[in-house]
Amino acid sequence: MQSTAITFAPSLSLSTRTLPARGLSSVAALPHGNSRFPAVFSASARKLCPISCSLKQNGWVPGPNPGPPEPESVSRATAESAGPAEIPKPKSSSMDTVVLGSLFGLWYLFNIYFNIYNKQVLKAFHYPMTVTLVQFAVGSVLVVTMWTLNQYKRPKISGSQLAAILPLAMVHTLGNLFTNMSLGKVAVSFTHTIKAMEPFFSVVLSAMFLGEFPTLWVVSSLMPIVGGVALASMTEASFNWAGFWSAMASNLTNQSRNVLSKKFMVKKEDSLDNITLFSIITIMSFFLMAPIAFFMEGFKLTPTYLRATGVNVNQLYTRSLIAALCFHAYQQVSYMILQRVSPVTHSVGNCVKRVVVIVTSVIFFRTPVSPINSLGTGVALAGVFLYSRVKRIKPKPKTA
């Protein structure tokens, strides 16, 4: 956690007239520890003797005073007013750990429920475009609701920002569509095993479009990822090419989104925090997906059509809603975690999350897994973990 330090300009000023003791006591008793406290002062105070102040963890600390010496009575009153009861206590690190652990638990839990319910929906309802559209629709409603209730500040987006975000929304839409197409064709565990190759696509695309060439350590960590996925694919009971290539296309589009965000969202005026950017992309993805889904699959969610195909309408609606809510929730929690930890820690947590999802899906759906298939999946995930660790190794600068 970053330490808070604020210096006000113009500096806080006092009148040259002798002030009563309680006058400065009220200044010393200003709220501590709030980095959002506004530095607003009257114009008449700016032309008097300044006193600079900084906000530290132990309260307001007066800086050097270039003006006349302070009266003794005022100094004594200030010292008496700033008693030990007014010194804010530092935040408990144990509480921060509990909050962070709870967020990781929610991240994994929402992801598990999303994959289970989403797989059940796709098994009964073979229209991945419509399923993806429903997920974006529910996410858009949640975003607008949070903006309306001021849970998140509604952003003011310029035309240049929308133009920069549009490519991100397009690849985000395709990435989630391809994931649903893969989940509808193969086992959940196999889809996530293939998606373990995301680091490979990240390295290749970063080298091609950003000029960020990997170190030898990074290249070495990619070898077990590729080898493990190949071994798991050769021994996968549910293997089919449609599910395999859909998952690979999901890797390509999702990592393209990350590369594009680095390439286009670099200007200061274009920068947005992660949650706001994700919220805008969700709404844009809904509007991008709607015409495609209606054109390709039509409107298949009517109760009449579902009953004609032998689908339990209430069950499908309920599971679709739960899957969509979990889909949006786990991504929101993921960004909340990213605001609290380093990208490397987040990457390691994402690797562990994939292991948890694979194991729980195998147990829940009773997916047949051979020993060689398990070995391939384990090697691939171990490579992902190794990749997340070696990413922090920086190449030594070349000396002349």
C-alpha positions as semicolon CSV with decimal commas, in nm:
position;residue;x (nm);y (nm);z (nm)
1;M;0,000;0,000;0,000
2;Q;0,139;0,333;-0,096
3;S;0,201;0,585;0,182
4;T;-0,008;0,896;0,159
5;A;0,169;1,229;0,126
6;I;0,004;1,552;0,025
7;T;0,149;1,904;0,005
8;F;-0,098;2,182;-0,048
9;A;-0,034;2,473;-0,282
10;P;-0,104;2,751;-0,209
11;S;0,006;2,684;0,147
12;L;-0,232;2,721;0,440
13;S;-0,198;3,075;0,577
14;L;-0,280;3,247;0,906
15;S;-0,359;3,610;0,970
16;T;-0,087;3,832;1,113
17;R;-0,326;3,918;1,394
18;T;-0,286;3,725;1,718
19;L;-0,520;3,424;1,705
20;P;-0,684;3,266;2,005
21;A;-0,562;2,922;2,105
22;R;-0,876;2,747;1,983
23;G;-0,828;2,897;1,637
24;L;-0,525;2,688;1,559
25;S;-0,664;2,394;1,750
26;S;-0,938;2,366;1,492
27;V;-0,675;2,356;1,217
28;A;-0,476;2,088;1,396
29;A;-0,789;1,880;1,441
30;L;-0,865;1,856;1,072
31;P;-0,951;1,501;0,960
32;H;-0,643;1,282;0,930
33;G;-0,562;1,012;0,680
34;N;-0,804;1,117;0,406
35;S;-0,613;1,168;0,083
36;R;-0,927;1,303;-0,086
37;F;-0,964;1,602;0,146
38;P;-0,999;1,911;-0,075
39;A;-0,730;2,178;-0,057
40;V;-0,961;2,480;-0,085
41;F;-0,878;2,802;0,094
42;S;-1,007;3,157;0,081
43;A;-0,835;3,414;-0,136
44;S;-0,768;3,640;0,160
45;A;-0,558;3,374;0,330
46;R;-0,313;3,347;0,038
47;K;-0,140;3,678;0,101
48;L;-0,050;3,606;0,461
49;C;0,237;3,417;0,621
50;P;0,231;3,057;0,488
51;I;0,260;2,734;0,682
52;S;0,317;2,425;0,467
53;C;0,150;2,102;0,583
54;S;0,189;1,742;0,479
55;L;-0,039;1,447;0,551
56;K;0,143;1,150;0,695
57;Q;0,032;0,836;0,874
58;N;0,079;0,996;1,214
59;G;-0,135;1,302;1,138
60;W;-0,089;1,654;1,018
61;V;0,272;1,769;1,052
62;P;0,350;2,143;1,020
63;G;0,649;2,228;0,804
64;P;0,897;2,512;0,841
65;N;0,738;2,853;0,886
66;P;0,923;3,135;0,709
67;G;0,700;3,397;0,875
68;P;0,700;3,548;1,226
69;P;0,739;3,308;1,522
70;E;0,419;3,158;1,655
71;P;0,297;3,283;1,998
72;E;0,383;3,046;2,282
73;S;0,021;3,019;2,395
74;V;-0,087;2,911;2,048
75;S;0,191;2,651;2,026
76;R;0,095;2,508;2,364
77;A;-0,270;2,488;2,265
78;T;-0,178;2,310;1,946
79;A;0,028;2,052;2,130
80;E;-0,249;1,994;2,383
81;S;-0,519;1,964;2,116
82;A;-0,333;1,696;1,919
83;G;-0,367;1,428;2,183
84;P;-0,302;1,058;2,131
85;A;-0,674;0,997;2,073
86;E;-0,659;1,202;1,751
87;I;-0,371;1,010;1,595
88;P;-0,520;0,770;1,341
89;K;-0,433;0,407;1,380
90;P;-0,267;0,242;1,080
91;K;-0,483;-0,002;0,892
92;S;-0,447;-0,360;1,002
93;S;-0,242;-0,566;0,759
94;S;-0,426;-0,877;0,876
95;M;-0,756;-0,722;0,769
96;D;-0,610;-0,644;0,425
97;T;-0,502;-1,006;0,397
98;V;-0,850;-1,127;0,488
99;V;-1,009;-0,897;0,228
100;L;-0,765;-1,005;-0,042
101;G;-0,816;-1,371;0,042
102;S;-1,193;-1,325;0,026
103;L;-1,163;-1,165;-0,317
104;F;-0,953;-1,456;-0,444
105;G;-1,212;-1,698;-0,305
106;L;-1,496;-1,513;-0,479
107;W;-1,295;-1,499;-0,802
108;Y;-1,253;-1,876;-0,803
109;L;-1,608;-1,947;-0,685
110;F;-1,774;-1,727;-0,949
111;N;-1,554;-1,883;-1,218
112;I;-1,643;-2,236;-1,112
113;Y;-2,017;-2,162;-1,112
114;F;-1,992;-1,984;-1,447
115;N;-1,823;-2,279;-1,617
116;I;-2,061;-2,537;-1,468
117;Y;-2,386;-2,352;-1,544
118;N;-2,263;-2,227;-1,879
119;K;-2,172;-2,581;-1,985
120;Q;-2,516;-2,706;-1,880
121;V;-2,684;-2,432;-2,083
122;L;-2,473;-2,500;-2,392
123;K;-2,542;-2,875;-2,372
124;A;-2,918;-2,814;-2,378
125;F;-2,920;-2,503;-2,599
126;H;-2,682;-2,528;-2,896
127;Y;-2,670;-2,160;-2,984
128;P;-2,343;-2,009;-2,853
129;M;-2,404;-1,669;-3,012
130;T;-2,734;-1,627;-2,829
131;V;-2,577;-1,748;-2,503
132;T;-2,294;-1,495;-2,543
133;L;-2,545;-1,219;-2,618
134;V;-2,739;-1,298;-2,299
135;Q;-2,418;-1,273;-2,095
136;F;-2,333;-0,935;-2,243
137;A;-2,693;-0,817;-2,192
138;V;-2,696;-0,908;-1,822
139;G;-2,353;-0,749;-1,778
140;S;-2,471;-0,428;-1,947
141;V;-2,774;-0,408;-1,717
142;L;-2,548;-0,450;-1,413
143;V;-2,309;-0,181;-1,536
144;V;-2,588;0,071;-1,601
145;T;-2,741;-0,010;-1,262
146;M;-2,412;0,051;-1,081
147;W;-2,366;0,380;-1,265
148;T;-2,722;0,486;-1,181
149;L;-2,677;0,401;-0,811
150;N;-2,334;0,575;-0,811
151;Q;-2,158;0,253;-0,713
152;Y;-1,910;0,347;-0,986
153;K;-1,865;0,690;-1,134
154;R;-2,025;0,722;-1,475
155;P;-1,740;0,798;-1,716
156;K;-1,737;1,081;-1,965
157;I;-1,618;0,930;-2,292
158;S;-1,495;1,131;-2,585
159;G;-1,517;1,028;-2,948
160;S;-1,144;0,954;-2,964
161;Q;-1,173;0,726;-2,663
162;L;-1,463;0,536;-2,818
163;A;-1,262;0,494;-3,138
164;A;-0,972;0,351;-2,935
165;I;-1,199;0,121;-2,732
166;L;-1,389;-0,017;-3,034
167;P;-1,112;-0,261;-3,145
168;L;-1,086;-0,383;-2,785
169;A;-1,462;-0,444;-2,772
170;M;-1,452;-0,633;-3,101
171;V;-1,182;-0,879;-2,993
172;H;-1,343;-0,906;-2,646
173;T;-1,670;-1,007;-2,813
174;L;-1,498;-1,263;-3,032
175;G;-1,293;-1,401;-2,743
176;N;-1,600;-1,479;-2,532
177;L;-1,792;-1,611;-2,832
178;F;-1,511;-1,854;-2,921
179;T;-1,487;-1,968;-2,559
180;N;-1,858;-2,052;-2,554
181;M;-1,827;-2,230;-2,887
182;S;-1,548;-2,443;-2,744
183;L;-1,735;-2,516;-2,421
184;G;-2,030;-2,631;-2,627
185;K;-1,814;-2,881;-2,821
186;V;-1,564;-3,027;-2,574
187;A;-1,525;-3,080;-2,200
188;V;-1,470;-2,781;-1,973
189;S;-1,138;-2,925;-1,856
190;F;-1,011;-2,956;-2,213
191;T;-1,115;-2,601;-2,306
192;H;-0,923;-2,463;-2,009
193;T;-0,623;-2,683;-2,086
194;I;-0,607;-2,529;-2,434
195;K;-0,659;-2,181;-2,288
196;A;-0,343;-2,239;-2,085
197;M;-0,162;-2,146;-2,407
198;E;-0,256;-1,778;-2,360
199;P;0,104;-1,686;-2,260
200;F;0,229;-1,825;-2,592
201;F;-0,003;-1,598;-2,790
202;S;0,079;-1,305;-2,562
203;V;0,451;-1,340;-2,630
204;V;0,407;-1,380;-3,007
205;L;0,166;-1,086;-3,045
206;S;0,374;-0,858;-2,821
207;A;0,681;-0,929;-3,032
208;M;0,492;-0,870;-3,359
209;F;0,304;-0,550;-3,272
210;L;0,480;-0,397;-2,971
211;G;0,840;-0,492;-3,040
212;E;0,864;-0,657;-2,694
213;F;1,087;-0,958;-2,755
214;P;1,092;-1,230;-2,488
215;T;1,393;-1,328;-2,282
216;L;1,546;-1,675;-2,297
217;W;1,375;-1,759;-1,967
218;V;1,032;-1,672;-2,108
219;V;1,089;-1,877;-2,423
220;S;1,198;-2,173;-2,209
221;S;0,879;-2,153;-2,002
222;L;0,666;-2,170;-2,316
223;M;0,803;-2,512;-2,415
224;P;0,623;-2,711;-2,140
225;I;0,302;-2,516;-2,210
226;V;0,297;-2,611;-2,578
227;G;0,413;-2,967;-2,509
228;G;0,160;-3,022;-2,232
229;V;-0,132;-2,896;-2,440
230;A;-0,025;-3,117;-2,733
231;L;-0,005;-3,423;-2,506
232;A;-0,343;-3,351;-2,348
233;S;-0,503;-3,297;-2,690
234;M;-0,380;-3,631;-2,827
235;T;-0,534;-3,820;-2,535
236;E;-0,854;-3,615;-2,481
237;A;-1,170;-3,830;-2,491
238;S;-1,395;-3,540;-2,596
239;F;-1,155;-3,406;-2,860
240;N;-1,292;-3,258;-3,181
241;W;-1,140;-3,002;-3,412
242;A;-1,424;-2,749;-3,379
243;G;-1,379;-2,729;-3,002
244;F;-0,999;-2,723;-3,031
245;W;-0,979;-2,441;-3,286
246;S;-1,248;-2,240;-3,106
247;A;-1,041;-2,245;-2,789
248;M;-0,728;-2,152;-2,984
249;A;-0,916;-1,864;-3,150
250;S;-1,026;-1,753;-2,802
251;N;-0,661;-1,740;-2,695
252;L;-0,571;-1,535;-3,001
253;T;-0,851;-1,279;-2,960
254;N;-0,818;-1,243;-2,582
255;Q;-0,446;-1,177;-2,605
256;S;-0,505;-0,943;-2,899
257;R;-0,726;-0,741;-2,665
258;N;-0,439;-0,709;-2,416
259;V;-0,192;-0,606;-2,686
260;L;-0,435;-0,355;-2,836
261;S;-0,499;-0,202;-2,495
262;K;-0,125;-0,138;-2,462
263;K;-0,096;-0,005;-2,816
264;F;-0,396;0,231;-2,827
265;M;-0,471;0,325;-2,466
266;V;-0,134;0,487;-2,400
267;K;-0,224;0,856;-2,412
268;K;-0,297;1,015;-2,077
269;E;-0,629;1,154;-2,192
270;D;-0,730;0,809;-2,319
271;S;-0,638;0,617;-2,004
272;L;-0,919;0,463;-1,800
273;D;-0,913;0,243;-1,493
274;N;-0,962;-0,128;-1,557
275;I;-1,315;-0,160;-1,417
276;T;-1,443;0,141;-1,614
277;L;-1,281;0,013;-1,932
278;F;-1,431;-0,333;-1,881
279;S;-1,775;-0,182;-1,818
280;I;-1,766;0,021;-2,140
281;I;-1,640;-0,278;-2,338
282;T;-1,924;-0,493;-2,201
283;I;-2,189;-0,250;-2,327
284;M;-2,020;-0,209;-2,663
285;S;-1,989;-0,587;-2,697
286;F;-2,363;-0,624;-2,643
287;F;-2,442;-0,386;-2,929
288;L;-2,183;-0,556;-3,151
289;M;-2,314;-0,905;-3,072
290;A;-2,689;-0,839;-3,097
291;P;-2,724;-0,801;-3,478
292;I;-2,486;-1,091;-3,545
293;A;-2,670;-1,326;-3,309
294;F;-3,014;-1,236;-3,447
295;F;-2,894;-1,272;-3,806
296;M;-2,710;-1,603;-3,756
297;E;-2,932;-1,780;-3,502
298;G;-3,255;-1,583;-3,492
299;F;-3,451;-1,532;-3,170
300;K;-3,441;-1,876;-3,004
301;L;-3,519;-1,788;-2,644
302;T;-3,899;-1,777;-2,671
303;P;-4,078;-2,028;-2,443
304;T;-4,269;-2,168;-2,742
305;Y;-3,952;-2,252;-2,934
306;L;-3,778;-2,398;-2,630
307;R;-4,074;-2,623;-2,541
308;A;-4,087;-2,744;-2,903
309;T;-3,724;-2,858;-2,874
310;G;-3,791;-3,037;-2,546
311;V;-3,598;-2,796;-2,324
312;N;-3,703;-2,720;-1,968
313;V;-3,776;-2,347;-2,006
314;N;-3,756;-2,241;-1,640
315;Q;-3,440;-2,441;-1,583
316;L;-3,270;-2,297;-1,891
317;Y;-3,365;-1,940;-1,801
318;T;-3,243;-1,982;-1,442
319;R;-2,911;-2,138;-1,539
320;S;-2,853;-1,881;-1,813
321;L;-2,910;-1,597;-1,566
322;I;-2,679;-1,750;-1,304
323;A;-2,408;-1,811;-1,563
324;A;-2,435;-1,453;-1,693
325;L;-2,422;-1,305;-1,341
326;C;-2,118;-1,516;-1,251
327;F;-1,954;-1,426;-1,582
328;H;-1,972;-1,055;-1,506
329;A;-1,898;-1,097;-1,135
330;Y;-1,577;-1,296;-1,171
331;Q;-1,433;-1,045;-1,417
332;Q;-1,522;-0,753;-1,190
333;V;-1,357;-0,925;-0,894
334;S;-1,054;-1,004;-1,109
335;Y;-1,001;-0,632;-1,176
336;M;-1,053;-0,553;-0,806
337;I;-0,775;-0,798;-0,722
338;L;-0,550;-0,649;-0,990
339;Q;-0,583;-0,310;-0,818
340;R;-0,446;-0,462;-0,496
341;V;-0,165;-0,688;-0,615
342;S;0,109;-0,686;-0,876
343;P;0,044;-0,826;-1,226
344;V;0,278;-1,118;-1,149
345;T;0,078;-1,214;-0,839
346;H;-0,244;-1,180;-1,037
347;S;-0,100;-1,406;-1,308
348;V;-0,007;-1,672;-1,053
349;G;-0,356;-1,651;-0,904
350;N;-0,505;-1,692;-1,251
351;C;-0,295;-2,006;-1,302
352;V;-0,421;-2,152;-0,973
353;K;-0,776;-2,056;-1,072
354;R;-0,746;-2,257;-1,393
355;V;-0,630;-2,561;-1,197
356;V;-0,927;-2,527;-0,961
357;V;-1,173;-2,495;-1,251
358;I;-1,029;-2,799;-1,431
359;V;-1,038;-3,018;-1,121
360;T;-1,391;-2,915;-1,014
361;S;-1,530;-2,958;-1,367
362;V;-1,378;-3,306;-1,395
363;I;-1,536;-3,404;-1,063
364;F;-1,875;-3,242;-1,133
365;F;-1,922;-3,370;-1,489
366;R;-1,735;-3,697;-1,422
367;T;-1,514;-3,636;-1,721
368;P;-1,304;-3,941;-1,812
369;V;-0,936;-3,850;-1,781
370;S;-0,650;-4,084;-1,866
371;P;-0,316;-4,073;-1,682
372;I;-0,137;-3,937;-1,991
373;N;-0,407;-3,671;-2,035
374;S;-0,365;-3,567;-1,672
375;L;0,012;-3,552;-1,722
376;G;-0,024;-3,326;-2,027
377;T;-0,260;-3,093;-1,843
378;G;-0,027;-3,081;-1,542
379;V;0,278;-3,004;-1,755
380;A;0,095;-2,726;-1,938
381;L;-0,023;-2,565;-1,614
382;A;0,323;-2,599;-1,460
383;G;0,459;-2,415;-1,764
384;V;0,204;-2,136;-1,711
385;F;0,314;-2,104;-1,348
386;L;0,680;-2,098;-1,454
387;Y;0,601;-1,832;-1,715
388;S;0,437;-1,610;-1,452
389;R;0,748;-1,636;-1,238
390;V;1,013;-1,572;-1,505
391;K;0,825;-1,270;-1,641
392;R;0,970;-1,069;-1,353
393;I;1,327;-1,145;-1,460
394;K;1,457;-0,840;-1,643
395;P;1,739;-0,866;-1,897
396;K;2,064;-0,706;-1,786
397;P;2,138;-0,379;-1,966
398;K;2,421;-0,402;-2,215
399;T;2,732;-0,211;-2,118
400;A;2,943;-0,030;-2,377
